[in-house]
Amino acid sequence: MGKIAFIFPGQASQYPGMGKEFYSNFEASRPIFEKADQALGFSLSQLCFGGPGEELTLTENAQPAILTVSIAAYSLLSSEGAYPHFVAGHSLGEYSALVAANSLTLTDAVRVVRNRGRYMQEAVPLGQGAMAAILGIAQDQVETLCQQAAENEVLAAANLNSPSQVVIAGTASAVHRALGLAAANGARKSVLLPVSAPFHCALMRPAQERLRKDLTQIHFDDLRFPLISNADTAEVRLGHQVADSLVRQMCSPVQWAASVQCLIDKGVRLFVEVGPGRVLSALVRQINKTVSTTHVEDEKSLNETLEMIKSFS
């Protein structure tokens, strides 16, 4: 019936209680939270389970929190013998995918993504950068829009999410100019996103260089399942390929639509979103309505997904 890809979110609504059902109801997931706590030197699990929300949503906390909950969900799938043929992740989700593929340890992953979040936040002073979603026009039209609105400032496509959804990032003034021009360029809708920094654009260069130094200190094993990378949709199988891909990801647009199409071209017919939220599942359906999607973020969706994988195999 086709192959299965596990896809891992990079953005999700962080909320007190995320992951708690996994920890409370499934013994297999508890070591994941405990390892994350030990690696970071504070109780990330209690921050996930009880908040406060304003602390959980800080980028340096949100990134390891989303990763940990995603890997807890993955641990429950794998404990039932459910494995993918391929993995992929949206931005931060690429780190979760690498942990699932046994290339990156959970300990190294939560430490490096906490630093990654801090580096990204510190690269641009608060309020000087922004991101916005442009809906209803194609990528080349969004690129033209960015050229019109940039006025010698940084403005670029940051997330190429689907044929009808592109997220732009850059200086706040350039993004606001783009929002003003969007309707005239044919956009159905344009929305300023509630983010604390302009990710995946040239303004992240200082963060990229700091992250590069961290990644040189980490060992990456060859991958158990091939990864389709964000930066260029290349198939990554070998450990020595990983660090360069993660470094390039910082200032490159997330090629999500192309990554999903690449997986479909390789025979994937079931996409399983592993972690909090359903954003990626919705994007997959926008990209191709003929494939199947499911997600795992709580006990109910876990059981439904396991049944779907059984019937799919």
N, C-alpha and C positions, 0 to 999 in steps of 0.2 A: 504493500500500500504506500510505499514511500518512506523517506527517512525522517528523523526527528531532530529538531534543534532546540536546545535550551537557551533562552535569551534572558539577559539579566538587566534590570533597570538601573539607570544612573540618576534618575530624578523620581521622587515619590513624595507624597504628603507625609512628612514626619509627624507622628502624633503619639502622645503618651499611650502606651499599651501595645505598640507595634512589636510583634514577635513574642508577646507574653503567652499567647495560646500555645505556640510551639513549645516553649520552655515548660509550661505547666503540664501539658498533656502528653509529651513525647520525650522519653528519656534520651533517645538518640540525638536530640538537638541540644541538650543541655551542655555538653562539652564545648560546643561552638561558642556559646555565650561566655562560658567560663574561660576559655582560651583568649577570647577577645579582651575580657576584663584584665586578665593577667598580662597580656601583651601591652596594654595601654597604661596600666598602673592605676586605673580607677574603674568604677563600676559603670561601664557603658551599658550593661544589661539593665541596671536600675534606671538609667537615663531613658532607655527605650521603653521600659515598662511603666515608669511613673513620671517622667518628665523632670523638671518643668519644660513645657513646650518651647519657650523662647530660647532655652539652652540647647535643646535637642535640634532645633532648626539652624543653629550656627553651622556654617559650612564644614568646619573642622570636626564637628561632632556628627553632622548629618551623613557625611560620606562613610565613616566607619560603621555607623548605625545601619544604613541601608545595606552595606556589604555584609554585615554580620547576620542580619535577618534573612538576606538572600541565601547565604550559605547554610543557615539553619534549615531553610526550606529545602535546599538541595540535599542536605544530609538525610532528610526524611524520604525523598524520592529514591536516593541511592540505597537506603536501608531496605527498600522494597524491591531492589533490583531494577529500578527504572533509570536508564542511562541514555544519553543522546548520541547521535552520530556526529553532530557539530555543536559548537557553542559560539555565542556572540554576546556582546554587551554594549549598551549605549553609554558612551563616555565612562563614568565611574564603573558602570556595569562590566566593563572589560576586565577589571581587576577581579570581580566576582567570578567571571567566566574562567579566568586563569586559575583561580583557586579550585574551582570545580574540575578543571582539566588536570589537576595535580602538578601544575607548573610552578605555582606560587603558594607558599605556606600561608595559612590564615594569619599566623603571627606577623609575618612580614607584610602581609596585605593590609591589615588594619593599621599598622604603624605608618606605612608609606602613604595610605590614603588620608590619614589624619594630617600628616604633613602637607600632602597635596592640597587639601582643603585650605589649610592655613596659608600656603604659598599663593594660592589663587586669590584669596581674600586680600592679602597684603600687596599683591601686584598692582592694584589700582585703588586709590583712596575711595572710601565709601561715597557713593553719590556721583562719582565722575564717570562711571561706566554703566551700561544698561544692555538689556536684551529684549527683543520683541518677537512675537510669532506673527508671520504674515501668511494668511490663508487665502487659497483660491487662485493663486497664480503660480506659474512654473518657475523652476530654479533660475533659468536665464533671465526671466523678467525681474526676479528679485535681485539678481546681480546688477542689472541695469539700474534698478531703484537705488541700490547701495552707491553706485557710482554717482548718481544724481545728487544724493543727499550727503555724501561724505564731506565735500568742501575742504579737502586736504586733512581731514581727520580720519581716524580709523573707523571703518564700518565694513562689515563683511558677513556673508552667510556663515553661520556657525553650526547649525544642525539641519542637515538635509533629510528631513524626517519622512516625507512621503511626497508623491507628485503634487500634492496641493497644500503642503505645510512646510515652510522653511522658517527657521529661527535666525534672526540677525543679531549681531553683537558689535559693540564698539563704544566710542565715547557717548556719554548721555545726550549731548546736544545733537550729534549726528543721528542717533537712533530716533530722537524726537522729530527731527526733520523728515526722516524716512516715514514715520507714522503719518505725518501730515501729507506726504506724497502718495501714500499707499493706494488710496481709493482712486486717485487719478491714473494710477498705473494698472488698474483692473483688479485690485485685491478685494475679495469679498469681505474680509475682516482683518484687522490688525490689532494686536493686544500687547501692551507692555507687560513683561513678565516680572513677578515678584522675586527677583534674584539679587544677590548681594555683590555680584561681580560679573563682568562681561567675558564669559568663558569661550574658549575655542576661537580666539582671534589673536591678532598680533599683540594686543595689550597684555597677553599672558606670557610674553617672552621672558620677563624676569622669573616668573614661576617655573617656566620650562627649564631654565638653566639650574635652578635650585633642585628641581626634581631629578634632573639628569644625574647630579652628584649622588643623590640617594639611591637611584636605581643601579648605579655601578657597584654598590655595596651588597646587592641582593643576588642570590643564585636562583636562576630559573631552570627548572627541569624541562625536558622535552614533554610535549603535551599529550595527554591520554586521548583527547578528542581535539581535532583541528579547530582553530579559532579563525573566524573571519574578522579581520581587524577593522577598526573604525577609520583609520587614517587613509587607507587606500583599497579596502576590501580584499587585501591579499590573504591567502590561506597561510596561517602560521602554525607550524608543527614542531619547530625546534626551539629549545630554550634560548639559544643565543640570538634569536630573532626578536625576542619579546621586548627587551628594554628599549631598543630603538623605536619600535612601534608605539610604545607608551609615551616616549618623549615626543615624538612627532604629533601624537594625538592632542597635545596641550594647545597648540596654536593652529591646528588643522580643523576644518569642519568635520563634524561627525557624519560620515557617509552612510546613514542608516538605511535609506531607501535602496541604495545600491547594494548594501550588505544583505538585506533581505532578499533582493532579487538574485544575488549570487547564490544564496542558500537554496532558493527555489530551483535555480539552474542546476544545482548539484543533487537535486532529487528530494529536497525537504518538502514534506507535505503537512507536517504538524509542528507548530511553534508553541513551546511551553514557556510562558513567562514565569520566572522563578524569583520571587521577592515581592516587596510591597507594591501594590498598585496594579493597574491594568493598562497603563499608557502605551506600552509597546504592543500589546495585543491589538489595540485599536489602530495603531499605525500599520501593523501588518495587514489588517483588513482593508485599510485604505490603499495599500500597495498592490494587493492581490486578493480578490474575494474568493478565489477557488481553493485556497489552502485553509486548513483548520487551525484554530488557536484555542489555547486554554491557559490558565494561570494558577499559581500556588502562592497564596498569601495567608491562609488560615486552614483550620482542620477540614472544613467543608470543601473548599476548593482543592485541597490535597487529595481527598478521597475521590472527588469527581475526576481529577486529572489522572490518578492511578487507574481508574476504570477506563478512561479514554485511551491511555497508553496501551493497556491490555488489549482492548478491542482493535487498536490500530496496528498492533504488531502482527 
